[in-house]
Amino acid sequence: MPAFGSMSLKKRLHSFQYAINGIRNLFTSQPNAQIHLLVALFTLGAGYYFQISRMEWLAVCICIVTVISLEAVNTALEHLTDLVSPDFHPLAGKVKDVAAAAVLIAAIGAVAVGLIIFLPKVF
């Protein structure tokens, strides 16, 4: 096991650059990620407009991060699946379907949280 001092700062900084490249790729190549980002920005604007509470902000932020993170994982699994199984395979389809289902489940939960927070403020 390498000593803590042997970890290169340059390598750590490169790892952030790789992550930033992944974020850039996610939002420039994935229409669903773009939709999630637009909805997130709209929700943040609504939170500011309605002056939601600290706990409501916490719930909104957790939902946004969860949905976008799962969209990133879904995209990564789709790319990996396409790499290892370029031809149709039923198991490859199942991997993609279940990864997409994870995003959908989180998005439905986020909508429910949004309705609980914002509907009383709208009406």
Phi, psi and omega per residue, in radians:
M1 nan 2.209 -3.093
P2 -1.219 2.586 3.088
A3 -1.216 2.673 -3.106
F4 -0.985 -0.696 -3.098
G5 -1.160 -0.312 -3.107
S6 -1.473 -0.117 3.102
M7 -1.256 2.158 -3.082
S8 -1.363 2.245 3.069
L9 -1.080 -0.638 3.131
K10 -1.074 -0.719 3.109
K11 -1.137 -0.693 3.120
R12 -1.116 -0.750 3.124
L13 -1.129 -0.664 3.084
H14 -1.103 -0.636 -3.138
S15 -1.117 -0.609 3.054
F16 -1.160 -0.676 3.127
Q17 -1.117 -0.683 3.095
Y18 -1.092 -0.723 3.128
A19 -1.145 -0.725 3.106
I20 -1.114 -0.687 3.065
N21 -1.068 -0.695 3.112
G22 -1.122 -0.721 3.097
I23 -1.102 -0.800 3.124
R24 -1.025 -0.817 3.132
N25 -1.085 -0.721 -3.136
L26 -1.006 -0.887 -3.035
F27 -1.419 -0.295 3.100
T28 -1.637 -0.343 -3.045
S29 -1.992 -0.202 -3.037
Q30 -2.039 1.869 -3.131
P31 -0.992 -0.661 3.132
N32 -1.146 -0.636 3.089
A33 -1.145 -0.648 3.098
Q34 -1.125 -0.703 3.095
I35 -1.119 -0.788 3.121
H36 -1.049 -0.699 3.136
L37 -1.137 -0.750 3.112
L38 -1.102 -0.760 3.114
V39 -1.114 -0.694 3.119
A40 -1.086 -0.785 3.132
L41 -1.118 -0.723 3.086
F42 -1.070 -0.764 -3.135
T43 -1.129 -0.721 3.091
L44 -1.094 -0.708 3.082
G45 -1.108 -0.725 3.110
A46 -1.136 -0.689 3.098
G47 -1.072 -0.723 3.092
Y48 -1.145 -0.790 -3.105
Y49 -1.078 -0.785 -3.086
F50 -1.526 -0.003 3.124
Q51 0.891 0.997 -3.109
I52 -1.165 2.762 -3.077
S53 -1.271 2.948 3.110
R54 -1.021 -0.750 3.136
M55 -1.174 -0.639 3.084
E56 -1.161 -0.699 3.060
W57 -1.048 -0.727 3.127
L58 -1.037 -0.825 3.136
A59 -1.097 -0.768 3.141
V60 -1.079 -0.819 -3.117
C61 -1.119 -0.727 3.105
I62 -1.086 -0.732 3.120
C63 -1.103 -0.798 -3.128
I64 -1.073 -0.850 -3.120
V65 -1.102 -0.696 -3.132
T66 -1.129 -0.845 -3.103
V67 -1.120 -0.810 -3.106
I68 -1.201 -0.659 3.087
S69 -1.106 -0.763 3.118
L70 -1.164 -0.586 3.056
E71 -1.098 -0.679 3.096
A72 -1.148 -0.771 3.108
V73 -1.109 -0.731 3.097
N74 -1.025 -0.798 3.137
T75 -1.098 -0.755 3.118
A76 -1.074 -0.750 3.123
L77 -1.159 -0.637 3.075
E78 -1.098 -0.799 3.124
H79 -1.089 -0.791 -3.138
L80 -1.115 -0.738 3.127
T81 -1.097 -0.737 3.105
D82 -1.111 -0.588 3.125
L83 -1.189 -0.843 -3.034
V84 -1.483 -0.302 -3.132
S85 -2.446 1.248 -3.095
P86 -1.134 -0.495 3.063
D87 -1.581 2.782 -3.132
F88 -1.059 2.338 3.013
H89 -2.528 2.336 -3.092
P90 -1.001 -0.660 3.130
L91 -1.191 -0.618 3.087
A92 -1.096 -0.709 3.088
G93 -1.105 -0.675 3.122
K94 -1.137 -0.707 3.103
V95 -1.013 -0.849 -3.127
K96 -1.117 -0.729 -3.128
D97 -1.116 -0.757 -3.112
V98 -1.218 -0.664 3.085
A99 -1.106 -0.741 3.095
A100 -1.137 -0.632 3.112
A101 -1.089 -0.644 3.120
A102 -1.067 -0.732 3.110
V103 -1.135 -0.780 -3.127
L104 -1.079 -0.761 3.119
I105 -1.050 -0.797 3.129
A106 -1.127 -0.694 -3.133
A107 -1.154 -0.701 3.093
I108 -1.103 -0.758 3.080
G109 -1.073 -0.696 3.121
A110 -1.139 -0.691 3.090
V111 -1.102 -0.739 3.122
A112 -1.067 -0.778 3.107
V113 -1.085 -0.765 3.120
G114 -1.053 -0.735 3.117
L115 -1.127 -0.739 3.129
I116 -1.079 -0.693 -3.098
I117 -1.376 -0.801 -2.928
F118 -1.654 -0.505 -3.129
L119 -1.001 -0.815 3.116
P120 -1.088 -0.511 -3.118
K121 -1.346 -0.555 3.129
V122 -1.296 -0.675 -3.063
F123 -1.806 nan nan
